[in-house]
Amino acid sequence: GMEKVVACPYERPDAVYSLICFPWAGSGASHFAQWGSLFSSATEVSSVCLPGRESREEEPFAKDMTDVVNEITSVLLKKLQEKPFAFFGHSFGSYVSFAVALHLKEKYELEPIHLFLSAAPTLNSEAFVYLKSAHKKTEEDILAFLEITGGRPSEVLQNEDSKKYLLNVLREDSRVLRTWSFEMADGNIPFSCDITCFNGSEDQQAHDLEAWHDLTSGDTSFYKLPGDHFYLLEPSNEILLIKHTTRHIENAGL
């Protein structure tokens, strides 16, 4: 089931590092799967696809975060045990990547060499609370929210079927977040790897990033790039992201 859960069109069996990407709410593996062609031969890029979208459209949606984490871990575990790996998540994908990283640490004592969290307000922020409750919101409310974040491609929303499909997937992703909570035990810092937070300078939700700092004993760095919540779709920003990500991964591996 590896190909079903994780897309890796640019396989590099001899790569030194694995980068696993986790997409934003409502989307599948396709955007990040293409990153494989943009990285050097030292890094192999894979992108996660949750059930209910793209090649998995016929499958029932995940019931909760535990299902999501268990499925991703079961297909990736062997790969992650073989070579150093990093995670890159955008928005909803950041929370999934964080939940998977926690599970790997607790159960297998495996840790990413770097966590890249993009457009991800921390777990006690208003924006995160909104994401967890989106499944209860009206269609108008969700569309207004997409308008604010820049996550509303007009061609999708002009087509009634596409719009219905997108809203349905967004609601399901919100349900997954609702089932997940993270409480940090006193004095128990979950990670020792470095964390890098990226966000768009115009992102309406881009506050409360600093608290990620408390979740690792490693370094935490913050970068603002021009644009809104979906700043990373801008080709010039993508180039910068890939440069930064490559540098951090290769430095972590030294």
Buried (B, 14 or more C-beta within 10 A) or exposed (E): EEEEBBBBBBEBEEBBBBBBBBBBBBBBBBBBBBBBEBBEEBBBBBBBBBBBBBBBEEEEBBEBBBBBBBBBBEBBBEBBEEEBBBBBBBBBBBBBBBBBBBBBBEEEEBBBBBBBBBBBBBBEBEBBEBBBEBBEBEEEEBBEBBEEBBBBEEEBBEEEEEBEBBBBBBBBBBBBBBBBEEEEEEEEEBBEBBBBBBBBEBBEBBEBBEEBBEBBEBEBEBEBBEBBBBBBBBEEBBEBBBEBBBEBBBEBBE
